[in-house]
Every structure is written in C-alpha cells, then in structure tokens.
Amino acid sequence: MSTRSTDTGMEPRATGDGDGHAQAETRAPSFAETALTMGGKSEEEARRTGAIDAADDQVEALFAPQYQTTASPAHRAVWDRGVPVELFKSRPPHTPPDVQKAMDDSIAVVRSHRHAGTLHNAEGKVPENVLNDLAGAGYWGLLVDKQYGGRGTPFSSFAPFLTRMAMLDPTVAGLASVHGCIGAVDPVRTFGTPEQKQRFLPRLASGESLSAFALTEPCAGSDLTALRTRAVLKGDHYVVNGEKLFITNVVPGRTIGLVCLIDDRPAVLIVDLPDAENEHFQLTKYGLYALKHTYNRGIVFKDFRVPAANLLTPVKGDGLTVAYHGLNLGRVALCAAAAGTMRLMMASMLPWARFRKTYGQPIASRELVQRRLGRLAGLIVGCDALVAWCADLIDQGYRGEMECVVAKIFGSEAQKEAAIELLMKTHGGRSFLHGHIFGDHVHEYLAPCIYEGEGEMLGMGFFKSLVKAHGVEYFEPVGRALVAAGIKRPNPLNPAHAWALKGPLWNYGRWRARQAARWIGSPALPDMPSKLRDHAVYASDFLQRMPKEISGAMFKHQLKLADRQCRMSEISLRVQSAIVILATSLYAARQTDDVIRTAADCLCQDLTRWLTGARPSDRYFRGVTRLGEQIADGAFQSIAGVEAGEILMGYAEQK
Ligand SMILES: Cc1cc2nc3c(=O)[nH]c(=O)nc-3n(C[C@H](O)[C@H](O)[C@H](O)COP(=O)(O)OP(=O)(O)OC[C@H]3O[C@@H](n4cnc5c(N)ncnc54)[C@H](O)[C@@H]3O)c2cc1C
C-alpha cells in the first residue's frame, strides 16, 4: 500500500494544532451549494449538501492533481479528446512472497475450521478463536504497513484475495474489509500522526484489536449531515454522547473509527471500546437478517470518555474526509466479495442442474438454464475486471472515487441479480428450504445494495463528480449572472437577459462549437480479439459522445438539475455501463482462458443491448447458451474445488 501514500503526492498524515483540536476552517460555498441556493432551495438544504460537497473537495485535495477526479479514467473518458485507454488496462498484481504466504495461511485457517465444523459458534457467528487463528496467519495485518507489523499488501493483491476468501466464506472476507478498509486501519494509516500510528497500528495488525466503522445513526444514514453524536473536550478527554446504528463487527473490546460532531463539525475519534458494557457504553441488539454470521449492533454512548489524543486531524477537511477515504477501498472490496459469492452460487447450481431432470432431461441441457450460467459467468468476470482495474488505480495513487462507485454498484447489483434471477430460479422450490444456499443467505446477497452507500444514491454522486468541473466552468457563471441581474426565468429572446448573460453564454457557446466540431477517432487499443475490440470501440465512442448530452441536460435544467434525480440516475447508469464494457473487454483481452473471454463478450453484449435498446439476436442466444453448456461441463476453471453443498430433498431416479 505504500504506493497509495507519499510517493503519489498524497499527503499521508494529519497536522493538527498540536493538542488534537480540529482547526476551524471558513469554507467558501461549493458549486452544489451555490447551485442549490440559486435554484431556490432552503438555506438549510444548501448548507447540508454543501458540507458533503466540501468533504468531497477536501478528500480531493489530499491527492496530487494528476490523481484527482478530473484526471481519473472515468472522468477523462468522457471529457477529454480521446479515451485514455492505458488507464483502463489493469496490470496483473505483483504479490510479494510473504504476503502470499499470509494469504494462503489465512485460507488454510478458514478451510480447516470449515471442515471441522467450527467456523461458526452456537450463535451462528464466526467465533473469537477463528478470528485469533486468522490473526496468527497475518490476516488482519494485510493492509497495515510493514513498519507497524503488517504486510503492506498492495491493494491490487488484497482485493482479488478477498474474492478467494469469499469463495470459502463471504463473512470472513467481509470482516477483512470492515477492519482494513472502512474500520480503523485505513483512517489511522492515512490520517494518523506518527504517534497515533505507533499506538494503534501494531495491535490492529496483530489482530489484538479488531476494528469497526461507526458512522450511521438512527437519524443519519444517507444524509450524513444529520449526525447527532457529539464529543465535547473536557480536559484531556472528549466526552461522547449519542447513538450509532447498524455497526458491523462491533463487540466490546473492539477499536472503532467513530464519526461524531466536535464543535459542530464532523470528526473521527479512534475509540477503544471497554471489554464489557457499562453505564457509559451500551450495545443495542436487534434482529437483523443480513450479516448473520457476525455481529451488527447499535451503540449508545453516555458521557463516554475518549482520550483527546485519539482525534484524527486530516491536513484538510474533517471527519467526513476521513470516512470517505476508507469507503472508497471498501467499495472495491465489496465488489471483490461479490465475485467470490457469485462463484459459490455457480458452484451450487452446477450439480443441481446436472441432477435435476424434467421431462426426462437434466435442466443443465435446457437453454434457459444455460443462459443463466452464461450470464452468471459474465457478471463474475465483470466484477473481476472492475476489481483488478480499481485496485490497480488505487495502487498507482489515484483517488479512484468514480471508478470505485462503478465497482460497488455493479458488484452489488450483479450479486442481487445472480441471487434472484439465476440462483433462485434455477434451484426452484428447494431455494426456500432451510439449509439451502439461497434461503439461508438471501439477505446477505441483497444487503450490499444498501451498505456503504445505497446504489442509486451513489449513482447520483457519480454523476455529480462527472459534471462538477464542467458545471463550475460553464454553468456557475451563468447562475451567478442571473442572480446578479435578478432574473428568475431567463429568456434568451429578451435583450436585457441576453445582455446580462453575454459573457458566460459566449464562453459556453464556444465550448458547444468546439464539441460540434469534435472528431471522435478510434481509441488506441492494444492487440485484442476482434469481438472484445468491438466492445471497447463501442464503449469508447459512447463515452466520447456523452459530453453533448450531459451538457445539454445541464443547460436544459440549469439550477434545477439537482432536483432532476431520475435524469441524473439514468445518465449516470449509462455512463457506468459503458465504463464496465470498456474495463471488462480490456481485462478479458489479457486473459488466455477462452471461457473468460466469452463470458466477458456476453456481458458486454448484454450491456450494449441495454444501452441501445436492441433485442437479443439468435446469435447472441446461441453464444450465451453454448457458454452455459461449457460451464455445466466444468469449464469455469476458477470455481474448481469450491464445495457445492449437498442437494436437498434428493431422490433416486425411477427405473
Ligand atoms: C447489513 C448492514 C451493515 C451495515 N454496516 C454498517 C457499518 O458497519 N457502519 C455504518 O456506519 N453503517 C453501516 N450500515 C448502514 C448503512 O451504511 C446505511 O443503511 C446506508 O448508508 C443507508 O442509510 P439508511 O439505512 O439510513 O437509509 P435512509 O437514509 O433511511 O434512506 C433510505 C433510502 O431513501 C432514499 N433516499 C434517501 N435520501 C435520498 C435523497 N436525498 N434523494 C433520493 N433518495 C433518497 C435512498 O434510496 C435510500 O436508500 C449497515 C447497514 C446494513 C443493512
């Protein structure tokens, strides 16, 4: 992970005012805030949105300009002249031998507990002794730098390793992300002072302290500006009061990244929870369908004391800056876990599809089932491609926020579709039996659509990141000129309006003229099979044609665009789909396995049809069912060795 900090120009460490206080910053109104105010929103809503936007700007400022959002592949693919294809190609990870050993040992720990039937305790949770055995293997320290006792694992090695772990146990894979990405490890690594790193990282690496991330509150989920948990400095301690909800991996004794308000501003305190509940610290227990193999609870703090020295103080920004940073990594980890979980689904579908006969034939020989297997393979390869691409970008030092959102949304939606449309339908009624992979885990399969940001909300965030620079350059001046001239409903035919807007509109007109004359050439693609090349060309062309449409929507809706959520979501999803096509086709082109390439081709065809509104051709059906047939015959190599679980309600064939 060293490449993610200093050598890429990202400022790695906090500078406080010496005694741990967050420094007061006066903030200029952001683009979103300006647009909302000018668009007639209440001061309160504009201020809250502005706070989120400012947190985003501050994360941005942590990265050197060449790694910021406007320089990222997703942004450049749309707004630059020509798609930066090089930035969409992921390189195979380089995993140092000691890291590989820690990963293999961790897999061995989980496998042996699984075989011994000890992976879950009587409550159905992954028990402490398993977590301790994983600690011995070096699992919890994978993302901690070597100087603090960890392995300094490149993220491009860590992320696909989570896929491997999820094929054995998705909960254990998820816990590595909770601990290393969104929990205390990433915040301390990235924003801690040397003293804080020395104090926390060795025990986070050794597994002596496992961590969680406490952001959500009963009143604050999607709207993080509604946080109410407060910490007030009294002497050398903060006194915390408030309530958290839905916190994964929280049990007494854990070390959590706690997002709270200090002097009305979001902040992150690293909190060592007591070994038992007491009058100052209580856990709220509730029945939760998802994450059933780990603990997810609420926390109530009443006059709970935390050393002032535990406050993380980022160089720029505040607690939301810290939270956003880790969530980025968590989103890629989520996609990686989805790739593993969908492999488990595939492994369970195969023996069943071969066993189950209807009308005298195994369902594996039926087109509908074959198409499901082919589609599932495409979704898996799409996730693998996005994980490899995003993780490589992060290792190179990119912020990767837009790219990680694409991975999160694609991964969670793919897993949801796989569970319901592919796994459940293929297993039929048995899906709902106790002990069935679907019935037992359906909530696990759906929950990723919500946690770490609900998909459609994130999709709007993606759109805002995509249009922000264009908006600031061309539309903010229009809005400001309108406000200055007191014009509420601009009319270009009114000479007074035209005069008031002449400067900004002239500027914008020149941009439109340049766009009209823009020649969209062929992308500079590497050597690749012709089908995959066609997909990459299509996606590049699609992305390059988007500025006109996006800018047109901005022009049409002007300051009301923030309220046109359906349009933002719709455009966002199309851009994301084109990005998935590009990343997947380039990833598949560097694979030697024909099954992976064909699966990628099928996925790209599906996405292209969705973008163009075309109906599937017979040729497509032949291709995807042929792929499914090959998979039913065991051709999807990476699920070799995955245990499928027994067939429920089996029966002997009638002679
Ligand atoms: C299994 C699980 C594990 C979790 N683990 C953690 C954890 O470890 N730490 C943690 O801090 N949190 C955790 N969470 C919380 C999770 O991140 C939140 O549930 C999520 O961010 C959504 O917040 P919410 O549930 O409060 O949704 P709400 O804020 O109530 O929103 C509900 C829905 O309303 C819609 N909506 C909301 N606002 C808008 C808007 N402005 N415009 C349009 N639509 C809108 C969206 O569709 C949204 O999904 C977990 C949740 C689950 C289910």
The ligand as an SDF file (V2000), in Angstrom:
LIG
                    3D

 53 58  0  0  0  0  0  0  0  0999 V2000
  -26.1080   -5.1600    6.8890 C   0  0  0  0  0  0  0  0  0  0  0  0
  -25.7190   -3.7500    7.1130 C   0  0  0  0  0  0  0  0  0  0  0  0
  -24.4460   -3.4420    7.5870 C   0  0  0  0  0  0  0  0  0  0  0  0
  -24.0960   -2.1160    7.8330 C   0  0  0  0  0  0  0  0  0  0  0  0
  -22.8580   -1.8220    8.3730 N   0  0  0  0  0  0  0  0  0  0  0  0
  -22.5620   -0.5350    8.7100 C   0  0  0  0  0  0  0  0  0  0  0  0
  -21.3440   -0.2250    9.4020 C   0  0  0  0  0  0  0  0  0  0  0  0
  -20.5140   -1.1030    9.6740 O   0  0  0  0  0  0  0  0  0  0  0  0
  -21.1170    1.0640    9.7600 N   0  0  0  0  0  0  0  0  0  0  0  0
  -22.0060    2.0640    9.4730 C   0  0  0  0  0  0  0  0  0  0  0  0
  -21.7350    3.2070    9.8280 O   0  0  0  0  0  0  0  0  0  0  0  0
  -23.1620    1.8050    8.8150 N   0  0  0  0  0  0  0  0  0  0  0  0
  -23.4660    0.5360    8.4390 C   0  0  0  0  0  0  0  0  0  0  0  0
  -24.6620    0.2470    7.7960 N   0  0  0  0  0  0  0  0  0  0  0  0
  -25.5850    1.3270    7.4890 C   0  0  0  0  0  0  0  0  0  0  0  0
  -25.6750    1.6330    6.0060 C   0  0  0  0  0  0  0  0  0  0  0  0
  -24.4930    2.2170    5.5480 O   0  0  0  0  0  0  0  0  0  0  0  0
  -26.9180    2.5090    5.7890 C   0  0  0  0  0  0  0  0  0  0  0  0
  -28.0330    1.6660    5.9940 O   0  0  0  0  0  0  0  0  0  0  0  0
  -26.9670    3.1270    4.4140 C   0  0  0  0  0  0  0  0  0  0  0  0
  -25.9570    4.0860    4.2700 O   0  0  0  0  0  0  0  0  0  0  0  0
  -28.3080    3.7900    4.1130 C   0  0  0  0  0  0  0  0  0  0  0  0
  -28.7130    4.5900    5.1710 O   0  0  0  0  0  0  0  0  0  0  0  0
  -30.1840    4.3960    5.7970 P   0  0  0  0  0  0  0  0  0  0  0  0
  -30.4150    2.9470    6.0100 O   0  0  0  0  0  0  0  0  0  0  0  0
  -30.3000    5.2730    6.9810 O   0  0  0  0  0  0  0  0  0  0  0  0
  -31.1330    4.8800    4.6460 O   0  0  0  0  0  0  0  0  0  0  0  0
  -32.0100    6.1990    4.6370 P   0  0  0  0  0  0  0  0  0  0  0  0
  -31.1460    7.3820    4.8530 O   0  0  0  0  0  0  0  0  0  0  0  0
  -33.1430    5.9890    5.5560 O   0  0  0  0  0  0  0  0  0  0  0  0
  -32.5150    6.2050    3.1550 O   0  0  0  0  0  0  0  0  0  0  0  0
  -33.4330    5.2230    2.6770 C   0  0  0  0  0  0  0  0  0  0  0  0
  -33.4950    5.3440    1.1870 C   0  0  0  0  0  0  0  0  0  0  0  0
  -34.1290    6.5460    0.8240 O   0  0  0  0  0  0  0  0  0  0  0  0
  -33.6170    7.0320   -0.3910 C   0  0  0  0  0  0  0  0  0  0  0  0
  -33.0860    8.3880   -0.1670 N   0  0  0  0  0  0  0  0  0  0  0  0
  -32.5090    8.8840    0.9450 C   0  0  0  0  0  0  0  0  0  0  0  0
  -32.1470   10.1630    0.7580 N   0  0  0  0  0  0  0  0  0  0  0  0
  -32.4720   10.4840   -0.5060 C   0  0  0  0  0  0  0  0  0  0  0  0
  -32.3330   11.6510   -1.3030 C   0  0  0  0  0  0  0  0  0  0  0  0
  -31.7490   12.7630   -0.8510 N   0  0  0  0  0  0  0  0  0  0  0  0
  -32.7450   11.5860   -2.5800 N   0  0  0  0  0  0  0  0  0  0  0  0
  -33.3140   10.4810   -3.0840 C   0  0  0  0  0  0  0  0  0  0  0  0
  -33.4660    9.3480   -2.3820 N   0  0  0  0  0  0  0  0  0  0  0  0
  -33.0740    9.3460   -1.1050 C   0  0  0  0  0  0  0  0  0  0  0  0
  -32.4970    6.0700   -0.8110 C   0  0  0  0  0  0  0  0  0  0  0  0
  -32.9670    5.1060   -1.7250 O   0  0  0  0  0  0  0  0  0  0  0  0
  -32.1180    5.3960    0.4920 C   0  0  0  0  0  0  0  0  0  0  0  0
  -31.5890    4.1180    0.3120 O   0  0  0  0  0  0  0  0  0  0  0  0
  -25.0130   -1.0810    7.5470 C   0  0  0  0  0  0  0  0  0  0  0  0
  -26.2750   -1.4010    7.0200 C   0  0  0  0  0  0  0  0  0  0  0  0
  -26.6310   -2.7150    6.8230 C   0  0  0  0  0  0  0  0  0  0  0  0
  -28.0090   -3.0110    6.2950 C   0  0  0  0  0  0  0  0  0  0  0  0
  1  2  1  0
  2  3  1  0
  2 52  2  0
  3  4  2  0
  4  5  1  0
  4 50  1  0
  5  6  2  0
  6  7  1  0
  6 13  1  0
  7  8  2  0
  7  9  1  0
  9 10  1  0
 10 11  2  0
 10 12  1  0
 12 13  2  0
 13 14  1  0
 14 15  1  0
 14 50  1  0
 15 16  1  0
 16 17  1  0
 16 18  1  0
 18 19  1  0
 18 20  1  0
 20 21  1  0
 20 22  1  0
 22 23  1  0
 23 24  1  0
 24 25  2  0
 24 26  1  0
 24 27  1  0
 27 28  1  0
 28 29  2  0
 28 30  1  0
 28 31  1  0
 31 32  1  0
 32 33  1  0
 33 34  1  0
 33 48  1  0
 34 35  1  0
 35 36  1  0
 35 46  1  0
 36 37  1  0
 36 45  1  0
 37 38  2  0
 38 39  1  0
 39 40  1  0
 39 45  2  0
 40 41  1  0
 40 42  2  0
 42 43  1  0
 43 44  2  0
 44 45  1  0
 46 47  1  0
 46 48  1  0
 48 49  1  0
 50 51  2  0
 51 52  1  0
 52 53  1  0
M  END
$$$$
